[in-house]
Amino acid sequence: MTARAPLVVVGDALLDEDVHGRVERLAPDAPVPVVSGARAVRRPGGAALAARLAARDGREVTLVTALGADPASRAVRGLLAGSVRLVELPLSGTLPRKTRVLGADRPLLRLDEGDGRAGEATEEARSVVCAARGLLVADYGRGAADVLRAGLERAAARTPVVWDPHPRGGPPVPGTRLVTPSAAEAAGFARRLTDDPPHGSAPSGPGTLERAVRDAGLLLDAWGAAAVAVTLGERGALLTHGETPLFVPAAVSAHGDACGAGDRFAATAAGLLADEALPEEAVRAAVAAATRYVAEGGAASVVADGRPETASAPPGARELAERVRARGGTVAAAGGCFDLLHAGHVALLEAARRTGDCLIVCLNSDASVRRRKGPGRPLVEAADRMRVLNALECVDAVAVFDEDTPERLLGELRPHIWAKGGDYARSALPETRLVESWGGQVLLLPYLDGRSTTTLAERAARPPAPAPEGTP
C-alpha cells in the first residue's frame, strides 16, 4: 500500500471534557435535571482533535498550536503524547477548556473557561509550515492561524491547504485548495458579505441545499479558494468549484454525538489531498469518515492513548433500549454479518422483531467479518450493510461491534431477547450465559434452508451458462 503523506495541522488546541451521568429526576429547588453517578472523560479538542484523528489514519502528524503552563495545556500535551508531534507557539492566557454535562448521552449544559490566544510565531513553526506537504488549518479563532498567515499564504501556492473556518477566525488565505464550513457557518459568513438579515432572502433556511449552493458560491469568489465543501450534518456535503455543484450524500443516517464530526471531515479531506487525491474523492471519503465517526460514538471514541476506544453502542441504539425498557416493553436483539442481505436474513429479522417491542441489530464490523470469514469478506462494507438493514421496516436500530462476538455490546444493550438463526441449534452460543445473567432469554428462530451469502457469492462468480442453440 502506498505510504500516506505526512500532514501538518495549524490551529487552536482546546481541552474538551465530558461529564456523563444518569438523569432520573428534577431538583426539588429548581426545574433542572439532577445528574447522578457522574464520571468525567477528557480528550483533545479543536485543532488537537483534528490532529489526533489524522494520526489515527496512520499518518505522521505535526500540530502547530499555542500551549502554556496551565493545567489544561499540560493535559492536552499528555493526551497527544506518542501520537502527534507538537510544535508549540507561546500562549497568552490559559488554554480554553470546554466542559459538557451529559445525561443519557444528551448534552444538558456546556461550561467554557480560558481566554488564551496564540502569541507570535516561532522560527520552528514557520519552518514546519514552509516544508509541509499537506496542511490543515483548524481555525478556532484563537490566533494560531493569524500569526502564521504569511507562511500559510506562501504554502497555499505550492501545496494543498484545507481550511476549516470558525466564525471568530479570519478568512482562508487565497489559493486554499478546500474550505470546509458547516452549513450554519457558511450562512453566517455569507451574511457578512451581503449584509443579509438572518437566513437571507433564500426561500429556505441555512440547512437546505439551495442555501448551501448560494452560500458556497459567494464564499468561493470572496475567499479566492479553489473549492468550498459545505458540510450538511447527517445529509452529507455539497462541493463546488464554481460550476455545477456536487452533492455527496451520506450513505447512512448516523444518529449520535456529532461533536468533532467537522474535524473528522476536515482531517480526512486534508490527508487525502496531501496524498494527491482529487477534491471530489477527498470529499466523498470525508463524508464517509464523518458518518462512521458519529456512528461509532463520536468524541467518545477518542481516548488518551491515541487509539480509538472499542466502539460502544451508538446513542440511538442505547437510548432505544432504555426507552423501551422504561415503559415496560421487551427489547429484542439479533446479530450477524448480514453480508449480501438475502431472504434468509430478512425472515430471521422479521421473526426476531415479533418477539419484542423493538429490534436492535448487532452488526459485525468489517474487521470482525474478515477475522471470521477470511480476507475476501465482507463483500459489502459496514456502512452499506447498515444502510440496507436500517431500510428494513422490522429493524429499529443498528449497532456495530468490532470484536469476534457481540458480548460487550450485548452487555451495554441488555436485551430481553437474543435471537439467533436455527442453524445454531447444535452448537453452544457463547452469549447464552451472559444474556441469562440479567434475566434475558436466548431464542432460536427458524432459518430458511438453502440461503447463504457464501452460496450467493459462489453463484455470482460462475461464468454465465451458454445460450441454447438457436437463441437469437
URRA-V946888 format. One record per residue. N is the residue number from 1. RES is the residue in three letters. PSI is psi as a letter, one per 20 degrees, with the letter a starting at -180 (999 if undefined). OMEGA is omega in radians with two decimals (999 if undefined). D_LAST is the distance of its C-alpha to the last C-alpha in Angstrom with 1 decimal. Layout:
N | RES | PSI | OMEGA | D_LAST
N | RES | PSI | OMEGA | D_LAST
This chain:
1 | MET | p | -3.14 | 46.6
2 | THR | p | 3.13 | 48.2
3 | ALA | q | 3.13 | 51.7
4 | ARG | q | -3.11 | 52.3
5 | ALA | q | 3.05 | 54.6
6 | PRO | q | -3.08 | 58.0
7 | LEU | p | 3.02 | 58.8
8 | VAL | p | 3.09 | 62.1
9 | VAL | p | 3.09 | 62.7
10 | VAL | p | 3.12 | 65.6
11 | GLY | a | -3.00 | 66.8
12 | ASP | o | 3.09 | 69.1
13 | ALA | q | 3.03 | 69.3
14 | LEU | r | 2.94 | 70.2
15 | LEU | p | 3.10 | 71.0
16 | ASP | p | 3.11 | 69.0
17 | GLU | p | 3.06 | 70.3
18 | ASP | p | 3.06 | 68.8
19 | VAL | o | -3.10 | 71.1
20 | HIS | q | 3.07 | 69.1
21 | GLY | a | 3.11 | 70.6
22 | ARG | q | 3.05 | 70.4
23 | VAL | o | -3.08 | 71.1
24 | GLU | i | -3.11 | 72.4
25 | ARG | r | 3.02 | 75.1
26 | LEU | q | 3.12 | 76.9
27 | ALA | q | -3.13 | 80.2
28 | PRO | h | -3.06 | 83.2
29 | ASP | i | 3.13 | 84.9
30 | ALA | q | -3.12 | 81.9
31 | PRO | m | 3.14 | 78.4
32 | VAL | q | -3.13 | 76.8
33 | PRO | q | 3.04 | 74.6
34 | VAL | p | 3.13 | 76.3
35 | VAL | o | -3.13 | 74.4
36 | SER | r | -3.12 | 75.4
37 | GLY | k | -3.02 | 74.5
38 | ALA | q | 3.01 | 73.9
39 | ARG | p | -3.06 | 72.6
40 | ALA | p | 3.09 | 72.2
41 | VAL | p | 3.12 | 69.4
42 | ARG | q | 3.07 | 69.7
43 | ARG | q | 3.06 | 67.1
44 | PRO | q | -3.13 | 66.9
45 | GLY | r | 3.12 | 66.1
46 | GLY | c | -3.14 | 65.3
47 | ALA | h | 3.12 | 64.6
48 | ALA | h | 3.07 | 65.5
49 | LEU | g | 3.12 | 62.7
50 | ALA | g | 3.13 | 60.2
51 | ALA | g | 3.14 | 61.5
52 | ARG | h | 3.12 | 61.2
53 | LEU | h | 3.09 | 57.7
54 | ALA | h | 3.11 | 56.7
55 | ALA | h | 3.10 | 58.5
56 | ARG | i | 3.08 | 56.5
57 | ASP | j | 3.13 | 53.4
58 | GLY | k | -3.14 | 54.9
59 | ARG | q | 2.91 | 56.4
60 | GLU | o | -3.01 | 59.9
61 | VAL | p | 3.03 | 61.5
62 | THR | p | 3.12 | 64.7
63 | LEU | p | 3.05 | 66.2
64 | VAL | o | -3.03 | 68.8
65 | THR | r | -3.13 | 70.7
66 | ALA | p | 3.07 | 74.2
67 | LEU | q | -3.13 | 76.0
68 | GLY | b | -3.12 | 79.6
69 | ALA | j | -3.09 | 82.0
70 | ASP | r | -3.10 | 81.5
71 | PRO | h | -3.14 | 80.0
72 | ALA | g | 3.10 | 76.7
73 | SER | g | 3.13 | 76.3
74 | ARG | h | 3.14 | 77.2
75 | ALA | g | 3.14 | 74.7
76 | VAL | g | 3.09 | 71.8
77 | ARG | g | -3.14 | 72.8
78 | GLY | h | -3.13 | 72.6
79 | LEU | h | -3.11 | 69.3
80 | LEU | i | -3.04 | 67.8
81 | ALA | p | 3.09 | 69.5
82 | GLY | i | -3.12 | 67.3
83 | SER | h | -3.05 | 64.1
84 | VAL | p | 3.03 | 65.1
85 | ARG | p | -3.12 | 67.5
86 | LEU | p | 2.94 | 70.0
87 | VAL | o | -2.93 | 71.6
88 | GLU | p | 2.93 | 74.2
89 | LEU | q | 3.07 | 75.7
90 | PRO | q | -3.13 | 79.1
91 | LEU | p | 3.04 | 78.9
92 | SER | o | -3.06 | 81.4
93 | GLY | a | -3.12 | 82.0
94 | THR | q | -3.09 | 80.1
95 | LEU | p | 3.11 | 76.4
96 | PRO | p | 3.08 | 74.7
97 | ARG | p | -3.13 | 73.9
98 | LYS | p | -3.11 | 71.6
99 | THR | p | 3.06 | 72.0
100 | ARG | p | 3.02 | 69.7
101 | VAL | p | -3.05 | 70.9
102 | LEU | p | 3.00 | 68.0
103 | GLY | p | -3.04 | 68.0
104 | ALA | k | 3.09 | 65.0
105 | ASP | j | 3.03 | 63.3
106 | ARG | p | 3.14 | 63.9
107 | PRO | p | 3.10 | 66.1
108 | LEU | h | -3.01 | 69.4
109 | LEU | q | 3.01 | 71.5
110 | ARG | p | 3.10 | 71.6
111 | LEU | p | 3.12 | 74.7
112 | ASP | p | 3.10 | 74.9
113 | GLU | q | 3.06 | 77.6
114 | GLY | p | -3.10 | 78.4
115 | ASP | k | -3.03 | 78.6
116 | GLY | q | 3.07 | 78.2
117 | ARG | q | 3.11 | 76.8
118 | ALA | p | 3.03 | 76.1
119 | GLY | b | -3.07 | 78.9
120 | GLU | q | 3.11 | 78.7
121 | ALA | q | 3.07 | 76.1
122 | THR | r | 3.11 | 76.9
123 | GLU | h | 3.12 | 76.4
124 | GLU | g | -3.14 | 74.2
125 | ALA | g | 3.11 | 72.0
126 | ARG | g | -3.13 | 71.7
127 | SER | g | 3.13 | 70.8
128 | VAL | g | 3.12 | 68.0
129 | VAL | g | -3.11 | 66.5
130 | CYS | h | -3.06 | 66.8
131 | ALA | i | -3.01 | 65.0
132 | ALA | q | 3.01 | 62.2
133 | ARG | i | 3.08 | 58.6
134 | GLY | q | -3.06 | 57.4
135 | LEU | p | 2.96 | 59.6
136 | LEU | p | 3.05 | 59.4
137 | VAL | o | 3.11 | 62.2
138 | ALA | n | -2.99 | 62.7
139 | ASP | o | 3.09 | 65.3
140 | TYR | j | 3.03 | 67.2
141 | GLY | k | -3.11 | 69.9
142 | ARG | j | 2.90 | 72.5
143 | GLY | i | -3.09 | 73.0
144 | ALA | g | 3.13 | 71.2
145 | ALA | h | -3.11 | 68.8
146 | ASP | g | -3.05 | 71.6
147 | VAL | i | 3.13 | 73.9
148 | LEU | j | -2.99 | 71.0
149 | ARG | g | -3.11 | 69.5
150 | ALA | g | 3.11 | 70.5
151 | GLY | h | 3.11 | 68.9
152 | LEU | h | 3.13 | 65.7
153 | GLU | g | 3.09 | 65.4
154 | ARG | h | -3.13 | 65.7
155 | ALA | h | -3.09 | 63.2
156 | ALA | i | 3.13 | 60.6
157 | ALA | i | -3.04 | 60.6
158 | ARG | i | -3.07 | 59.3
159 | THR | q | -3.13 | 57.7
160 | PRO | p | 3.09 | 55.5
161 | VAL | p | 3.00 | 57.7
162 | VAL | p | -3.08 | 56.5
163 | TRP | o | 3.08 | 59.1
164 | ASP | o | -2.95 | 59.3
165 | PRO | r | 3.10 | 61.9
166 | HIS | q | -3.12 | 64.5
167 | PRO | h | -3.13 | 66.2
168 | ARG | i | -3.13 | 69.6
169 | GLY | r | 3.12 | 68.4
170 | GLY | r | 3.12 | 68.1
171 | PRO | q | 3.05 | 65.0
172 | PRO | q | 3.08 | 62.7
173 | VAL | q | 3.09 | 63.7
174 | PRO | q | -3.13 | 61.9
175 | GLY | j | 3.08 | 58.9
176 | THR | p | -3.08 | 57.9
177 | ARG | h | -3.09 | 54.3
178 | LEU | p | 3.04 | 53.6
179 | VAL | p | -2.95 | 55.8
180 | THR | m | 3.08 | 55.0
181 | PRO | q | 2.95 | 57.0
182 | SER | r | 3.14 | 56.2
183 | ALA | g | 3.14 | 55.5
184 | ALA | g | 3.12 | 59.1
185 | GLU | g | 3.14 | 60.5
186 | ALA | g | 3.12 | 58.3
187 | ALA | g | 3.13 | 59.6
188 | GLY | g | 3.10 | 63.1
189 | PHE | g | -3.13 | 62.9
190 | ALA | h | 3.11 | 61.3
191 | ARG | h | 3.12 | 64.2
192 | ARG | h | -3.11 | 66.7
193 | LEU | h | -3.01 | 65.1
194 | THR | i | -3.06 | 64.9
195 | ASP | k | 3.08 | 67.8
196 | ASP | q | 2.94 | 65.6
197 | PRO | r | 3.10 | 66.9
198 | PRO | p | -3.11 | 65.1
199 | HIS | i | 3.02 | 61.4
200 | GLY | b | -3.11 | 61.8
201 | SER | j | 3.13 | 60.4
202 | ALA | q | -3.09 | 56.8
203 | PRO | i | -3.08 | 55.5
204 | SER | r | -3.10 | 55.1
205 | GLY | a | -2.99 | 57.0
206 | PRO | i | 3.13 | 56.7
207 | GLY | i | -3.06 | 54.0
208 | THR | q | 3.09 | 51.3
209 | LEU | h | -3.12 | 48.6
210 | GLU | g | -3.14 | 50.0
211 | ARG | h | -3.14 | 53.4
212 | ALA | g | 3.12 | 52.1
213 | VAL | g | -3.12 | 50.3
214 | ARG | g | -3.09 | 53.5
215 | ASP | g | -3.12 | 55.8
216 | ALA | g | 3.12 | 53.6
217 | GLY | g | 3.11 | 53.6
218 | LEU | g | -3.08 | 57.4
219 | LEU | h | 3.13 | 58.1
220 | LEU | g | -3.13 | 55.8
221 | ASP | g | -3.05 | 57.8
222 | ALA | h | -3.04 | 61.2
223 | TRP | i | -3.10 | 60.8
224 | GLY | k | 3.13 | 59.2
225 | ALA | q | 3.09 | 56.7
226 | ALA | h | -3.11 | 53.3
227 | ALA | q | 3.05 | 51.5
228 | VAL | p | 3.04 | 52.5
229 | ALA | o | 3.11 | 50.8
230 | VAL | o | -3.14 | 52.1
231 | THR | p | -3.01 | 51.7
232 | LEU | k | 3.12 | 50.9
233 | GLY | c | -3.06 | 51.8
234 | GLU | i | 3.14 | 49.2
235 | ARG | h | -3.12 | 46.8
236 | GLY | c | -3.11 | 46.4
237 | ALA | q | 3.10 | 47.5
238 | LEU | p | -3.10 | 47.1
239 | LEU | p | 3.07 | 47.1
240 | THR | q | 3.01 | 48.0
241 | HIS | j | -3.07 | 48.7
242 | GLY | i | 3.08 | 49.7
243 | GLU | b | 3.11 | 46.3
244 | THR | p | -3.08 | 43.7
245 | PRO | q | 3.11 | 44.7
246 | LEU | p | 3.06 | 42.5
247 | PHE | p | 3.14 | 42.7
248 | VAL | n | -3.11 | 42.2
249 | PRO | q | 3.01 | 42.1
250 | ALA | q | -3.09 | 43.4
251 | ALA | h | 3.12 | 40.7
252 | VAL | r | 3.06 | 43.0
253 | SER | o | -3.08 | 46.2
254 | ALA | o | -3.14 | 48.9
255 | HIS | p | -3.14 | 52.1
256 | GLY | a | -3.10 | 55.3
257 | ASP | o | -3.10 | 58.0
258 | ALA | j | -3.14 | 56.8
259 | CYS | p | -3.12 | 60.0
260 | GLY | i | -3.12 | 59.1
261 | ALA | h | 3.08 | 55.4
262 | GLY | h | 3.07 | 56.1
263 | ASP | h | 3.11 | 57.6
264 | ARG | g | 3.12 | 54.6
265 | PHE | g | -3.06 | 52.4
266 | ALA | g | -3.13 | 54.6
267 | ALA | g | 3.12 | 55.2
268 | THR | g | -3.12 | 51.4
269 | ALA | g | -3.12 | 50.7
270 | ALA | g | 3.13 | 53.7
271 | GLY | g | -3.11 | 52.8
272 | LEU | h | 3.06 | 49.3
273 | LEU | h | 3.04 | 50.5
274 | ALA | h | 3.08 | 53.0
275 | ASP | j | 3.11 | 50.1
276 | GLU | k | 3.02 | 48.7
277 | ALA | q | 3.04 | 45.9
278 | LEU | q | 3.12 | 44.8
279 | PRO | h | 3.13 | 46.5
280 | GLU | g | 3.11 | 43.2
281 | GLU | g | -3.11 | 42.6
282 | ALA | g | -3.11 | 46.2
283 | VAL | h | 3.09 | 46.1
284 | ARG | g | -3.14 | 43.0
285 | ALA | h | -3.14 | 44.6
286 | ALA | h | 3.07 | 47.9
287 | VAL | g | 3.13 | 46.5
288 | ALA | g | -3.12 | 45.0
289 | ALA | g | 3.13 | 48.3
290 | ALA | h | 3.09 | 50.4
291 | THR | g | 3.13 | 48.3
292 | ARG | h | 3.12 | 48.5
293 | TYR | g | 3.13 | 52.3
294 | VAL | g | -3.12 | 52.9
295 | ALA | h | -3.11 | 50.8
296 | GLU | j | 3.08 | 52.8
297 | GLY | i | 3.08 | 56.1
298 | GLY | c | -3.06 | 56.8
299 | ALA | h | -3.13 | 60.3
300 | ALA | i | -3.14 | 61.1
301 | SER | i | -3.14 | 58.7
302 | VAL | p | -3.10 | 61.1
303 | VAL | r | -2.93 | 64.0
304 | ALA | h | -3.01 | 67.0
305 | ASP | j | 3.08 | 65.8
306 | GLY | i | 3.11 | 62.9
307 | ARG | q | 3.09 | 60.2
308 | PRO | q | 2.99 | 58.2
309 | GLU | q | 2.96 | 59.5
310 | THR | p | -3.02 | 57.4
311 | ALA | p | 3.09 | 55.4
312 | SER | r | 3.11 | 56.9
313 | ALA | p | 3.11 | 55.3
314 | PRO | q | -3.08 | 54.5
315 | PRO | h | -3.13 | 56.9
316 | GLY | g | 3.13 | 54.3
317 | ALA | g | -3.10 | 53.8
318 | ARG | g | -3.14 | 57.5
319 | GLU | h | 3.10 | 58.7
320 | LEU | g | 3.14 | 56.3
321 | ALA | g | -3.14 | 57.7
322 | GLU | g | -3.10 | 61.3
323 | ARG | g | -3.13 | 60.8
324 | VAL | g | 3.10 | 59.3
325 | ARG | g | -3.08 | 62.0
326 | ALA | h | 3.14 | 64.7
327 | ARG | j | 3.07 | 63.9
328 | GLY | j | -3.13 | 63.8
329 | GLY | r | -3.11 | 60.0
330 | THR | p | 3.12 | 57.9
331 | VAL | p | 3.08 | 56.0
332 | ALA | q | 3.10 | 52.9
333 | ALA | q | 3.06 | 51.1
334 | ALA | q | -3.08 | 48.1
335 | GLY | r | 3.08 | 46.9
336 | GLY | a | 3.12 | 44.2
337 | CYS | h | -3.13 | 41.8
338 | PHE | l | 3.10 | 39.0
339 | ASP | p | -3.00 | 36.6
340 | LEU | m | -3.10 | 33.0
341 | LEU | p | -3.10 | 34.3
342 | HIS | a | -3.04 | 32.6
343 | ALA | h | 3.10 | 33.3
344 | GLY | g | 3.09 | 36.1
345 | HIS | g | -3.08 | 37.9
346 | VAL | g | 3.12 | 37.7
347 | ALA | g | 3.12 | 39.0
348 | LEU | g | -3.09 | 41.9
349 | LEU | h | 3.09 | 42.8
350 | GLU | h | 3.11 | 42.8
351 | ALA | g | 3.14 | 45.0
352 | ALA | h | -3.14 | 47.3
353 | ARG | h | -3.12 | 47.8
354 | ARG | i | 3.12 | 49.0
355 | THR | i | -3.08 | 51.8
356 | GLY | a | 3.14 | 53.6
357 | ASP | i | 3.00 | 54.2
358 | CYS | q | 3.10 | 52.1
359 | LEU | p | 3.06 | 49.6
360 | ILE | p | 3.12 | 49.9
361 | VAL | p | 3.06 | 47.2
362 | CYS | o | -2.96 | 48.6
363 | LEU | p | 3.06 | 45.9
364 | ASN | p | 3.04 | 46.0
365 | SER | r | 3.12 | 46.1
366 | ASP | g | -3.14 | 43.8
367 | ALA | h | 3.12 | 46.6
368 | SER | g | 3.11 | 47.2
369 | VAL | g | 3.13 | 43.5
370 | ARG | g | 3.13 | 43.5
371 | ARG | h | -3.10 | 46.7
372 | ARG | g | -2.95 | 45.2
373 | LYS | i | -3.13 | 41.6
374 | GLY | r | -3.01 | 41.8
375 | PRO | i | 3.13 | 41.1
376 | GLY | i | -3.10 | 37.3
377 | ARG | q | 0.03 | 38.1
378 | PRO | q | 3.04 | 38.1
379 | LEU | h | -3.13 | 34.5
380 | VAL | p | -3.08 | 35.7
381 | GLU | r | -2.98 | 39.1
382 | ALA | g | -3.10 | 41.9
383 | ALA | h | 3.13 | 41.9
384 | ASP | h | 3.09 | 38.2
385 | ARG | h | 3.07 | 38.9
386 | MET | g | -3.10 | 41.9
387 | ARG | g | -3.13 | 40.0
388 | VAL | g | -3.13 | 37.5
389 | LEU | g | 3.14 | 40.4
390 | ASN | h | 3.13 | 42.5
391 | ALA | i | 3.14 | 39.8
392 | LEU | p | -3.12 | 40.0
393 | GLU | h | -3.08 | 42.4
394 | CYS | i | -3.10 | 44.0
395 | VAL | p | -3.12 | 45.1
396 | ASP | h | 3.12 | 48.3
397 | ALA | q | 3.10 | 48.8
398 | VAL | p | 3.08 | 47.5
399 | ALA | p | -3.09 | 49.8
400 | VAL | p | 3.03 | 48.9
401 | PHE | q | -3.01 | 50.9
402 | ASP | i | -3.12 | 51.0
403 | GLU | r | 3.12 | 52.7
404 | ASP | h | 3.09 | 51.2
405 | THR | q | -3.08 | 52.3
406 | PRO | k | -3.00 | 52.8
407 | GLU | g | -3.14 | 56.5
408 | ARG | g | 3.14 | 58.0
409 | LEU | g | 3.09 | 55.8
410 | LEU | h | 3.11 | 56.5
411 | GLY | h | 3.08 | 60.2
412 | GLU | g | -3.07 | 59.9
413 | LEU | h | 3.13 | 57.9
414 | ARG | l | -3.12 | 59.7
415 | PRO | q | 3.04 | 57.3
416 | HIS | h | -3.10 | 58.4
417 | ILE | p | 3.01 | 55.2
418 | TRP | o | -3.01 | 53.1
419 | ALA | p | 3.10 | 49.8
420 | LYS | q | 3.11 | 47.7
421 | GLY | q | -3.09 | 44.7
422 | GLY | i | 3.13 | 45.4
423 | ASP | i | 3.08 | 44.2
424 | TYR | j | -2.98 | 47.6
425 | ALA | h | -3.09 | 49.5
426 | ARG | j | 3.13 | 50.6
427 | SER | q | 3.14 | 51.6
428 | ALA | p | 3.11 | 54.5
429 | LEU | p | -3.12 | 53.8
430 | PRO | h | -3.10 | 56.1
431 | GLU | i | -3.00 | 56.3
432 | THR | g | -3.09 | 57.8
433 | ARG | g | 3.14 | 61.4
434 | LEU | g | -3.11 | 61.1
435 | VAL | h | -3.14 | 59.6
436 | GLU | i | -3.11 | 62.2
437 | SER | h | 3.07 | 65.0
438 | TRP | j | 3.09 | 64.9
439 | GLY | j | 3.12 | 64.3
440 | GLY | r | -3.08 | 60.5
441 | GLN | p | 3.02 | 58.2
442 | VAL | p | 3.13 | 55.1
443 | LEU | p | 2.99 | 52.6
444 | LEU | p | -3.12 | 49.6
445 | LEU | q | -3.13 | 46.6
446 | PRO | q | -3.14 | 43.8
447 | TYR | p | -3.13 | 40.7
448 | LEU | p | -3.13 | 37.2
449 | ASP | q | 3.00 | 36.2
450 | GLY | j | 3.09 | 33.2
451 | ARG | p | 3.07 | 33.0
452 | SER | q | 3.12 | 34.0
453 | THR | g | -3.13 | 33.3
454 | THR | g | -3.14 | 33.2
455 | THR | g | 3.13 | 30.5
456 | LEU | g | -3.12 | 28.4
457 | ALA | g | 3.13 | 29.0
458 | GLU | g | -3.14 | 28.1
459 | ARG | h | -3.14 | 24.9
460 | ALA | h | -3.10 | 24.0
461 | ALA | i | -3.13 | 24.9
462 | ARG | q | 3.06 | 22.6
463 | PRO | q | -3.14 | 19.6
464 | PRO | q | 3.12 | 16.2
465 | ALA | q | 3.12 | 15.1
466 | PRO | q | -3.14 | 12.4
467 | ALA | q | 3.07 | 9.0
468 | PRO | q | 3.12 | 9.3
469 | GLU | p | 3.14 | 8.6
470 | GLY | i | 3.12 | 6.2
471 | THR | p | -3.11 | 3.8
472 | PRO | 999 | 999 | 0.0
